[in-house]
Each structure stands twice: as C-alpha cells, then as structure tokens.
Amino acid sequence: MTTTRLTGVHTVAVPVADQDRALAFYTGTLGLEVRMDGELQEGFRWVEVAPPGAATSLALVAAGDGFPAGVDTGIRLTTSDAAADHAALGEAGADTGELLRWEGVPPMFALRDVDGNTLYVMEPPG
C-alpha cells in the first residue's frame, strides 16, 4: 500500500465557454466569492470561486478539446436551506431542477450554469 500525505481537496475544475460570463453567474447569481483571477501564463487565465469560508473552490477553466462545457460535474454544493435556495435561484432566473425531498435523504436539487454544466445543491445529512 502506498502512503501519502494527502489532506483534502483544494479545487475542482468546471469547464466553461466564457470565463467572464461564468464568473458573473457564479458570483452574481450563486453568491460565490472570487478567490483568484489572474493570467498564470500568456493566454491562460485561472479563475477560482468558492462559497464564503469554504475550503474547496471551483476553478472556472476554459473549455477545450477533451474538456467540453455542458457536463454533469458531479459537484455537490451544500446549503443550510435547500428549499429557500431553490426558490431564490429560480426567482433569479437560474436553471434549476425539481426540489427533491425523499424520505431519509437530504433535500436537494440540480442546477445548471450558463454553459449547461450540472451541479447539485443539497443540505448536508444530519
């Protein structure tokens, strides 16, 4: 068995067609904060956003060959009130799925960003 010193997840990449448009959605509609926005090398912009106080961020990375936008990211964002966020995001014009309330499962819903990437919003269990 290999022993490592891994301690967490820092950033998860989300492919986007237009970083400025995605940044406006993730900050303006979802209320995330900008953690980093800069050109790491000529022609390569790195943008990170995250919920205030969160340890893990989302990198809004330019889509390209082999990394298309419009995918199911598998990302689960947490909230203290899924029903309230579902209503607020719907009123803000976000593309949300049905609020799911299954017995024994925390309330959750799917959310699509401006590129059609699917993320999920859920209340943490317990």
Buried (B, 14 or more C-beta within 10 A) or exposed (E): EEEEEEEEEEBBEBBBBBBEBBBEBBEEBBBBBBBBBEEEEEEEBBBBBBBEEBEBBBBBBBBEEEEEBBBEBEBEBBBEEBEEBBEBBBEEEBEBBEBBEEEEEBBBBBBBBBBEBBBBBBBEEE
